[in-house]
Structures are given as C-alpha cells and as structure tokens.
Amino acid sequence: MPGLDGFGVLRALRQMSESPRVIVLSAVIEDDEMLEAMRLGVAGFVLKDRAPALLLESSRTVHAGDRWIDKESVTRALERMLRREAGEREISRALTSREIAIVRLVAQGLGTGVIARRLSITEGTVKTHLHHIYEKLHVDSRVALALFARDRGIT
C-alpha cells in the first residue's frame, strides 16, 4: 500500500460506488483505531493470533451481511473506555481545569519549562500547581503522577 496506511485504504474504499465489506486483520486493535475503522464502515475485526477457522467464520458472517467483531478485543476496549471515563470523572472532581491540563502535559512527559510555555504561565506557577495536584491525588512525584494518569487513561 505505497503512500497509504490502513485508514487511507479504508477511506479510499469508502469513496467507491460499491464499497466492499471489509474485515480488519490486525495483531492489535486499539480502542481509537477500532472506533475510527467502524466510522469508516469496517464490517469485521479479527486478531491475527486467532485460529484460522475463526477467520473463515468471520468472513462468512461478513459476506452474509452481518458484522464480526472479536469479542475479546471489544471486551478489552470497553473495559479501557470505562476505566478512562471513571478516571476522568475522578480527576475532574478533585482538580481544577488548569490542574487537569498540567496532569495531561506531565503524562506526555513534558518538563516544567515546556508546560509553563504551553500554558503561558511561569515555571513557579507550574510547580505550585504540581504541589497541589500531588496533595489532592496523594502522589509524591512526577513519575507517580504520570503513572496515575496512564492507569486512568488520562492523556
């Protein structure tokens, strides 16, 4: 697929007058990728490590006009989405919007100076916010804060 990734191919297929029914065969199906692929009309998802008979069954199901979505992948994706939503609710109750922005930037691995420039505040203000965030979330370092954010799907 020179010049196109899988999503580029899906977009091109969607433009066709008679778009084929597509099954995505992938080693890993990420939540966001699964949602985007569904928006682009994908009819099925199968993980590469599944038994060949499952691939055959999914092909028949999609050919018959139904959808095929690997139950294990969907279950994992839903669990991650629910954990992310719960984490966002938890953090929004504990922190101000500015503090949430700082948590997201810390989770991306950005340093105090970069965070300060991005938010148009001083480094001292960032440090003060971090101190308050640590107290509110009961963490004691940037690493612990980044892990807290990652575990809750906050990025």
CORDA-V636400 format. One record per helix or strand of 2 or more residues. SS is the DSSP state (helix for helix, strand for strand). FROM is the first residue (numbers start at 1). TO is the last residue. If there is no record, write none. Layout:
BEGIN
ss=<SS & SS>
from=<FROM & FROM>
to=<TO & TO>
END
This chain:
BEGIN
ss=<helix & strand & helix & strand & helix & strand & helix & helix & helix & helix & helix>
from=<6 & 23 & 31 & 44 & 52 & 68 & 71 & 97 & 112 & 123 & 142>
to=<14 & 26 & 39 & 47 & 63 & 69 & 94 & 107 & 119 & 137 & 151>
END
